[in-house]
Amino acid sequence: MISTAIRVARVGSAAELAAAALMMLGFPCLMLAALLPSVGAFAAAAAVTYLADHYLHRRGSYLINRLSKVRAGLSIRFLIRQLLLVLLLARLDLSDSMVFYAAIACFLAFYGFQAPHSALITMIRLRRKMPVATRNVDLASRIRIPDAPPRALLNRAAEKMLHLDLLAVAGVLVTGATDTNVYGFAGVGVTLVLAFVYVVVLVPYIRGKKTPPNADTVLAAVDGWLREYRPETVLYFSGSKDSAYQVNMWLETMEQLDTRPLIILRERAILERMAPTTVPVICVPGGVHLMNMDLSTVRVALYAANVGKNIHMLRVPTMKHVFIGHGDSDKLASVNPFSKAYDEVWTAGRAGRDRYAIADVGVRDDDIAEVGRPQLAPIQTWRGVPEGRIPTILYAPTWEGWDDNPGNTSILLAGANIVRALLKAEQPVRVLYKPHPFTGTRSPQAKTAHEKIVALVEKAAAERAADPRFAVDAAAQFAARAELARIGARIEKLTGVTESGDEAEATRDGMVDTAAHAEVARLRTEWNDAYWRSFGSWEHRVITGAEPRLYDCFNVSDAMVSDISSVVSDFIASGKPYAVTDSAELGVEEFKRQNTAVRAAVILSNSASELGELLAEVTDPSADELAADRRELKEYLLGPDEPASIDQFNAAVRDLAKKSRARNLGQETGASAAAVELANGVPGQRKASADETGGAAVKG
């Protein structure tokens, strides 16, 4: 029942639900206490509403947003509490008291301070918002970017300002209880003084040296940096905040390019969620700013997603445009007709080329290059289940997609069946459940199914922990957890954001420390090792969030169950057994015909009754009849192991850059020839001789 209430109220936890209920009940209690009248009851109810409101704001509760939509926002709630306090004073027969009038005057003046306070906060934020935000771009030597205001002034500013009424409310309540006016006057005075001071200290940050340069100055500085840096290869990306993983997967590849790399983003939300990198990054929200940016040295532009804003870069004719995508799979998104807008489409292996040929969406075979998948380098090749360890099976379903096609994900129809079958397998296995980051974001049914799977795994984990057959090395786990905490603290220290979180300051100070970056990469490897040692090798686990990464889960697993997505193609690089769910119930033959990546897989129905075949492949090498098929499919999907994928990728960039330079040179030569021809006469028309014009020369 509580879980249903949490879901209906769209709050994050039982504690959040309780806080919401207390806040909503608190205001009727305030009114009742004012009418009785009871100072003690009013003080208690007021404390509850203050604390519950504060808690919900700190948790970023969805309920807070909903209240503001129905005219019960933060300011209204504070105003109601103050009006009820005035009612309490009147019911206490203090309406003729000076404290009564002081309280009314205080609350009126207090709300008078809200307008300039809100205006100043808005102006500061607007004036400190840069037309472009950058990382690893040295703008500090070109323009002056002042320090951000103290975080305490701007963070949750409206809530902090309104809470200054606490002193006035407390003072007036004490006066009501004791009949001593000094407490009320003192509370009123302190509240007004603090509100005035809060407004005054904000004023300097909207003028003079406290504000960053204007947009033209910043853009000119960026262009100056671009002319000096001379980027050659750009990774361009636009998308929602939840799609940051799509650009993050290419960061390491960009760092390994032979040419000078640059990353261009279009949304600030992506920049905030982008992983640390040594590559220069420019976030340009405005299309006009991007189109006026000096990118004349760029020869190759790489696109990780097909989105509308790509047109702002595709319009530039001096660079070659390449769709590289954010994964390789048999989904329809992998053969989007929009792909023909690019000069080339790069696929991992032959399968991607054939996929476009079969789809016949206008992408020519000559415009496709096979470059492998550089991101797959960390995936380790399977050598069988280590002796003394039970097999680990990874369930990594994809999300529900933008429509209700039953083939999008196995979570809805098969997820619970898959997990139950694995948990009840005759030979014990460990289950790792790592869902797609988007799971449940569009479909409530998918979210419910996900929560059901989480509950199954967590329940089974608790039961196994109580099973004496599964011994725990408490000392080793304790040491691993201590190491995990130490490494995590060090990583947080090295990668932590600036204290203010201010965009202008982050742009100024966003130069990566290459030594620290290398240390973080090493520490992440150590963190991953400590993470898996921090719990038993038999312990079921739900894994969400960015860490551990999907490929780390691949490496500790002996087999995987998934859906049609790039996850399957990537997992094939390991050579391990895998199963894919035919959620749309196409049938094994038709499912394999339509989806190349499942040709070496165990095909599951929604009942998951075929999981025994997968487990047999894992535990008995002689029963693994698909091993040779997996090796063949790996090369078809992902390309050959040699040369290394990053070398293939670099070669493709170099070749396309040559084509770009040749094209530009041809255009310049053609333009020069046209200019000469135009100077000598009308283009395409033979110049007349003197004899043909009666002895008079025709001037060009």
Sequence and secondary structure as in RCSB ss.txt:
>XXXX:A:sequence
MISTAIRVARVGSAAELAAAALMMLGFPCLMLAALLPSVGAFAAAAAVTYLADHYLHRRGSYLINRLSKVRAGLS
IRFLIRQLLLVLLLARLDLSDSMVFYAAIACFLAFYGFQAPHSALITMIRLRRKMPVATRNVDLASRIRIPDAPP
RALLNRAAEKMLHLDLLAVAGVLVTGATDTNVYGFAGVGVTLVLAFVYVVVLVPYIRGKKTPPNADTVLAAVDGW
LREYRPETVLYFSGSKDSAYQVNMWLETMEQLDTRPLIILRERAILERMAPTTVPVICVPGGVHLMNMDLSTVRV
ALYAANVGKNIHMLRVPTMKHVFIGHGDSDKLASVNPFSKAYDEVWTAGRAGRDRYAIADVGVRDDDIAEVGRPQ
LAPIQTWRGVPEGRIPTILYAPTWEGWDDNPGNTSILLAGANIVRALLKAEQPVRVLYKPHPFTGTRSPQAKTAH
EKIVALVEKAAAERAADPRFAVDAAAQFAARAELARIGARIEKLTGVTESGDEAEATRDGMVDTAAHAEVARLRT
EWNDAYWRSFGSWEHRVITGAEPRLYDCFNVSDAMVSDISSVVSDFIASGKPYAVTDSAELGVEEFKRQNTAVRA
AVILSNSASELGELLAEVTDPSADELAADRRELKEYLLGPDEPASIDQFNAAVRDLAKKSRARNLGQETGASAAA
VELANGVPGQRKASADETGGAAVKG
>XXXX:A:secstr
 HHHHHHHHT SSHHHHHHHHHHHHHHHHHHHHHHTT HHHHHHHHHHHHHHHHHHHHTT HHHHHHHHTT  HH
HHHHHHHHHHHHHHHHTT TTSHHHHHHHHHHHHHHHHHHHHHHHHHHHHHHT  SSEEES   TTTS       
HHHHTTHHHHHHTTHHHHHHHHHHHHHH  HHHHHHHHHHHHHHHHHHHHHHGGGGSGGGS   HHHHHHHHHHH
HHHH   EEEEE   GGGHHHHHTTHHHHHT SS EEEEES HHHHHH    SS EEE   HHHHHTS  TT  E
EEESS  GGGHHHHT TTSEEEE  S   SSGGGG GGGGGSSEEEESSHHHHHHHHHHTSS  GGGEEE   GG
GTT        TTS  EEEEE     SS  TTS SIIIIIHHHHHHHHT SS  EEEE   TTTTSS HHHHHHH
HHHHHHHHHHHHHHHT TTS   HHHHHHHHHHHHHHHHHHHHHH   SS  HHHHHHH    HHHHHHHHHHHH
HHHHHHHHTS TT  EE  SSSS HHHHHHH SEEEE SSHHHHHHGGGT  EEEE TT   HHHHHHH GGGTT
SEEE TT TTHHHHHHHHH GGG TTHHHHHHHHHHHH  SSS HHHHHHHHHHHHHHHHHHHHHHHHHHHHHHH
HHHHHSSTT     TGGGTT     
